[in-house]
Amino acid sequence: MSGQTRRFSWVKFLIVAVPAWLLLSGAVAVWLHFRAEKNQLAKVGHAYQKSVSADSIADDFAKIVDVIGPRHQGTVAATDGLKRMASMIEGALGASNMGYEVQKFPGVDGAVDAPPLLAVDVMRRKTAGEIWVLCAYDSPPDMARGADSAAAAAVTLAVAHAMVGRELTQNVHFLFLPMGYAEARTRMAMLAKAHRLITKDANATQVLVIGSMLHPGDMQVLSRDAAQPLMTRADDLIVVAENAEICMQDDAEVSTMLHEMGLPAALLLTLGDEDAMTGSDLLNPSIGQLQQRAVSILRVIERLAENK
């Protein structure tokens, strides 16, 4: 009888112990898997360092203009284009391509399918000061294929590619915005989200907004604050717009709105005669010119991030 009791006790023990062991070992295995994945991602993040590639800019621009097309919420097709643009950015910068960890933050209306804000962190660590580079990935509703904003996005992607693996005194963040050309109220709601991300650690020393890159003139900076680091430490790399009142007149312009929110924001863009540009100029820009824009922006970021 005592033998049967002992066997029964062992059976009860095994009934409890085996499932518990399976649960515990499974949890440990999952933890080890994600830990190894995170470590691998950190290693991959430095494996693809590139220079600014004219071929990549040409390829990205063509994809955005010819394949994705308009990117806004005015029509069903353009709304789909906005979602595909977000997927393109995530794929271009993600672990399987450039090695960045792309963070997605909820869109303006909070819906599951709302186009997200997309962020990448170059060094994945905190520094005393940080540089933020912002670019809208939508397009104006009145622009059939959104070539102007497509050029800005292609140039910004090229700069982000070239930043992979850089070790800098100040960390650099790239933030891609889904509603840069939306109506003012929607744009303000989106920028409020961007503002919260940028000010989370209260250490942004410069916010660079990438604007039009299609015009043949010099790349210029429009800012309301002449004391910004961009204006004092990188003034030999940029042309300060003489007609800076352009920035003052359009309160809906992204960098102006961010400046009014208390951020050290400035707009980098090329200025030129809109009427002198034909449809062919917009849809077939000089790729060498766009490459040079990307190189110039990269030099500005490096100068600011090195705190020299």
C-alpha positions as CSV (number, residue, x, y, z in Angstrom):
1,M,0.0,0.0,0.0
2,S,2.8,2.3,0.9
3,G,4.4,1.6,-2.5
4,Q,1.2,2.6,-4.3
5,T,1.1,5.8,-2.2
6,R,4.6,6.7,-3.2
7,R,3.9,6.0,-6.9
8,F,0.8,8.2,-6.6
9,S,2.8,11.0,-5.0
10,W,5.4,10.8,-7.9
11,V,2.6,10.9,-10.4
12,K,1.1,14.0,-8.8
13,F,4.6,15.6,-8.7
14,L,5.2,14.9,-12.3
15,I,1.8,16.2,-13.3
16,V,2.7,19.5,-11.7
17,A,6.4,19.7,-12.4
18,V,6.5,18.8,-16.1
19,P,4.1,21.5,-17.3
20,A,5.8,24.0,-15.0
21,W,9.2,23.1,-16.4
22,L,7.9,23.4,-20.0
23,L,6.5,26.8,-19.3
24,L,9.7,28.0,-17.6
25,S,12.1,26.6,-20.2
26,G,9.9,28.1,-23.0
27,A,10.0,31.5,-21.3
28,V,13.7,31.3,-21.0
29,A,14.1,30.3,-24.6
30,V,11.9,33.2,-25.8
31,W,14.0,35.6,-23.7
32,L,17.2,34.3,-25.1
33,H,15.9,34.5,-28.6
34,F,14.9,38.2,-28.3
35,R,18.2,39.0,-26.5
36,A,20.2,37.4,-29.3
37,E,18.0,39.2,-31.9
38,K,18.6,42.5,-30.2
39,N,22.4,41.9,-30.1
40,Q,22.4,40.9,-33.7
41,L,20.5,44.0,-34.7
42,A,23.0,46.1,-32.9
43,K,25.8,44.4,-34.8
44,V,24.0,44.7,-38.2
45,G,23.4,48.4,-37.6
46,H,27.1,49.0,-38.4
47,A,27.4,46.6,-41.3
48,Y,26.2,48.8,-44.2
49,Q,27.9,52.1,-43.9
50,K,27.7,53.9,-47.3
51,S,28.6,57.1,-49.0
52,V,25.9,59.2,-50.6
53,S,24.8,57.2,-53.7
54,A,23.5,58.8,-56.8
55,D,22.0,55.5,-58.0
56,S,20.0,55.1,-54.7
57,I,18.7,58.6,-55.0
58,A,17.6,58.1,-58.6
59,D,16.0,54.7,-57.8
60,D,14.2,56.1,-54.7
61,F,12.9,59.2,-56.6
62,A,11.6,57.1,-59.5
63,K,9.9,54.7,-57.1
64,I,8.2,57.5,-55.2
65,V,7.1,59.4,-58.3
66,D,6.3,56.7,-60.8
67,V,5.2,53.8,-58.6
68,I,3.8,55.2,-55.4
69,G,2.6,58.5,-56.9
70,P,0.5,61.0,-54.9
71,R,0.7,60.6,-51.1
72,H,-2.1,62.3,-49.1
73,Q,-5.5,61.5,-47.7
74,G,-7.5,63.4,-50.3
75,T,-8.4,60.3,-52.4
76,V,-8.4,56.5,-51.9
77,A,-5.5,56.1,-54.3
78,A,-3.4,58.8,-52.6
79,T,-4.2,57.4,-49.2
80,D,-2.9,54.0,-50.3
81,G,0.2,55.8,-51.7
82,L,0.8,57.4,-48.3
83,K,0.8,53.9,-46.7
84,R,3.1,52.5,-49.3
85,M,5.5,55.3,-48.8
86,A,5.6,54.5,-45.1
87,S,6.4,50.9,-46.0
88,M,9.1,51.9,-48.4
89,I,10.8,54.1,-45.8
90,E,10.6,51.3,-43.2
91,G,12.0,48.8,-45.7
92,A,14.8,51.0,-47.0
93,L,16.1,51.8,-43.6
94,G,15.2,48.7,-41.6
95,A,17.4,45.8,-40.4
96,S,17.2,43.8,-43.6
97,N,18.6,46.8,-45.6
98,M,20.4,49.6,-43.8
99,G,20.3,48.0,-40.4
100,Y,18.4,50.7,-38.5
101,E,15.7,49.9,-36.0
102,V,12.8,51.8,-37.4
103,Q,10.4,53.0,-34.7
104,K,6.7,53.6,-35.7
105,F,4.6,56.0,-33.7
106,P,0.8,56.3,-34.1
107,G,-0.5,58.7,-36.7
108,V,-2.5,61.8,-36.1
109,D,-6.0,60.3,-35.8
110,G,-4.9,57.3,-33.7
111,A,-6.5,54.8,-36.0
112,V,-4.7,51.5,-36.6
113,D,-4.2,52.2,-40.3
114,A,-3.2,55.9,-39.9
115,P,0.1,56.6,-41.5
116,P,2.8,56.6,-38.8
117,L,5.6,58.9,-37.8
118,L,8.8,56.9,-38.5
119,A,12.0,57.4,-36.5
120,V,15.5,56.1,-36.6
121,D,18.3,56.6,-34.1
122,V,21.8,56.6,-35.7
123,M,23.9,55.6,-32.7
124,R,21.1,54.1,-30.4
125,R,22.4,55.8,-27.3
126,K,21.8,59.1,-25.5
127,T,24.2,62.0,-25.9
128,A,24.4,65.4,-24.2
129,G,22.9,67.1,-27.3
130,E,21.1,65.6,-30.2
131,I,20.4,66.6,-33.8
132,W,17.0,65.8,-35.4
133,V,16.4,65.7,-39.2
134,L,12.8,65.9,-40.3
135,C,11.3,65.2,-43.6
136,A,7.6,65.0,-44.7
137,Y,6.8,61.9,-46.7
138,D,3.4,62.9,-47.9
139,S,2.8,65.2,-50.9
140,P,0.6,68.3,-51.5
141,P,-2.9,67.4,-52.7
142,D,-2.6,69.8,-55.6
143,M,0.6,68.1,-57.0
144,A,-0.3,65.2,-59.2
145,R,2.8,63.1,-58.5
146,G,4.4,65.0,-55.6
147,A,7.9,65.3,-57.3
148,D,9.1,68.1,-55.1
149,S,8.4,66.3,-51.8
150,A,9.7,63.0,-53.4
151,A,13.0,64.7,-54.1
152,A,13.3,65.8,-50.4
153,A,12.4,62.3,-49.2
154,A,15.0,60.6,-51.6
155,V,17.7,63.0,-50.5
156,T,16.9,62.5,-46.8
157,L,17.0,58.7,-47.2
158,A,20.4,59.0,-48.9
159,V,21.7,61.0,-46.0
160,A,20.3,58.5,-43.5
161,H,22.0,55.7,-45.5
162,A,25.3,57.5,-45.3
163,M,25.0,58.0,-41.6
164,V,24.9,54.3,-40.7
165,G,27.7,53.4,-38.3
166,R,28.9,56.9,-37.7
167,E,30.2,57.7,-34.2
168,L,29.5,61.3,-33.3
169,T,29.7,63.6,-30.3
170,Q,26.0,64.2,-30.7
171,N,23.5,61.6,-31.7
172,V,21.4,62.1,-34.8
173,H,17.7,61.1,-35.3
174,F,15.8,61.0,-38.5
175,L,12.0,61.6,-38.3
176,F,9.7,61.1,-41.3
177,L,6.4,62.8,-41.0
178,P,3.1,61.7,-42.7
179,M,1.2,65.0,-42.7
180,G,3.7,67.7,-43.6
181,Y,1.4,69.0,-46.4
182,A,-2.0,68.4,-44.8
183,E,-4.3,71.2,-43.8
184,A,-3.1,73.4,-40.9
185,R,-5.1,71.7,-38.1
186,T,-4.0,68.2,-39.1
187,R,-0.4,69.3,-39.6
188,M,-0.4,71.0,-36.1
189,A,-1.7,67.8,-34.5
190,M,1.0,65.8,-36.2
191,L,3.7,68.3,-35.2
192,A,2.5,68.1,-31.6
193,K,3.4,64.4,-31.7
194,A,6.7,65.2,-33.3
195,H,7.4,67.8,-30.6
196,R,6.8,65.3,-27.8
197,L,9.2,62.8,-29.4
198,I,11.9,65.5,-29.9
199,T,11.6,67.0,-26.4
200,K,11.3,63.7,-24.5
201,D,14.8,64.0,-23.2
202,A,15.0,67.8,-23.6
203,N,18.4,67.7,-25.3
204,A,17.7,68.7,-29.0
205,T,20.3,71.2,-30.0
206,Q,19.2,71.6,-33.6
207,V,16.2,70.5,-35.7
208,L,16.7,70.5,-39.5
209,V,13.6,70.3,-41.7
210,I,14.4,69.2,-45.2
211,G,12.4,71.1,-47.8
212,S,12.4,71.4,-51.6
213,M,15.5,70.1,-53.2
214,L,14.5,70.5,-56.9
215,H,15.5,74.0,-57.7
216,P,18.8,74.6,-59.4
217,G,19.9,77.4,-57.0
218,D,22.1,77.1,-53.9
219,M,20.8,75.3,-50.9
220,Q,19.7,77.9,-48.4
221,V,18.5,78.1,-44.8
222,L,15.5,79.9,-43.5
223,S,15.3,80.4,-39.8
224,R,13.8,82.8,-37.3
225,D,16.8,82.5,-34.9
226,A,20.2,83.7,-36.0
227,A,21.7,82.2,-32.8
228,Q,21.0,78.6,-33.7
229,P,24.0,76.2,-34.1
230,L,23.3,75.9,-37.8
231,M,23.7,79.6,-38.2
232,T,26.8,80.0,-36.1
233,R,28.8,76.7,-36.6
234,A,27.9,75.7,-40.2
235,D,27.5,79.1,-41.8
236,D,30.3,78.3,-44.2
237,L,28.4,75.3,-45.5
238,I,25.1,77.0,-46.3
239,V,23.7,80.1,-47.8
240,V,21.5,82.1,-45.5
241,A,18.5,83.3,-47.4
242,E,18.4,87.0,-47.8
243,N,14.6,87.0,-48.0
244,A,14.1,85.1,-44.8
245,E,10.7,86.8,-44.5
246,I,9.5,83.9,-46.7
247,C,9.7,81.8,-43.5
248,M,7.8,84.5,-41.6
249,Q,4.9,84.7,-44.0
250,D,3.8,81.1,-44.0
251,D,2.9,80.1,-40.5
252,A,1.9,76.7,-41.8
253,E,5.5,75.9,-42.8
254,V,6.8,73.0,-40.6
255,S,10.0,74.6,-39.3
256,T,8.2,77.8,-38.4
257,M,5.5,75.9,-36.5
258,L,8.2,73.9,-34.6
259,H,10.1,77.1,-33.8
260,E,6.9,78.5,-32.4
261,M,6.7,75.4,-30.2
262,G,10.1,76.3,-28.7
263,L,12.4,74.0,-30.8
264,P,15.6,75.2,-32.5
265,A,14.2,74.5,-36.0
266,A,15.4,75.6,-39.4
267,L,14.4,74.8,-42.9
268,L,17.0,73.7,-45.5
269,L,15.8,74.1,-49.1
270,T,16.6,75.3,-52.6
271,L,14.9,78.4,-53.8
272,G,14.3,79.3,-57.4
273,D,11.8,80.6,-59.9
274,E,8.8,78.3,-59.8
275,D,7.5,79.6,-63.1
276,A,10.7,78.8,-64.9
277,M,10.5,75.0,-64.0
278,T,8.6,72.8,-66.5
279,G,6.9,69.5,-65.8
280,S,10.0,67.8,-67.2
281,D,12.2,69.6,-64.8
282,L,10.1,68.3,-61.9
283,L,9.9,64.7,-63.0
284,N,13.4,64.4,-64.4
285,P,15.6,66.3,-62.0
286,S,19.4,66.3,-62.2
287,I,20.4,63.3,-60.0
288,G,23.9,64.7,-59.7
289,Q,22.3,67.9,-58.2
290,L,20.2,65.9,-55.8
291,Q,23.3,63.9,-54.8
292,Q,25.2,67.2,-54.1
293,R,22.3,68.3,-51.9
294,A,22.5,65.1,-49.9
295,V,26.3,65.6,-49.5
296,S,25.8,69.2,-48.3
297,I,23.2,68.1,-45.8
298,L,25.5,65.3,-44.6
299,R,28.3,67.8,-44.1
300,V,26.1,70.1,-42.1
301,I,24.9,67.3,-39.9
302,E,28.4,66.1,-39.3
303,R,29.6,69.6,-38.4
304,L,26.8,70.1,-35.9
305,A,27.0,66.6,-34.5
306,E,30.7,66.9,-33.9
307,N,30.1,70.1,-32.0
308,K,33.0,71.9,-33.6
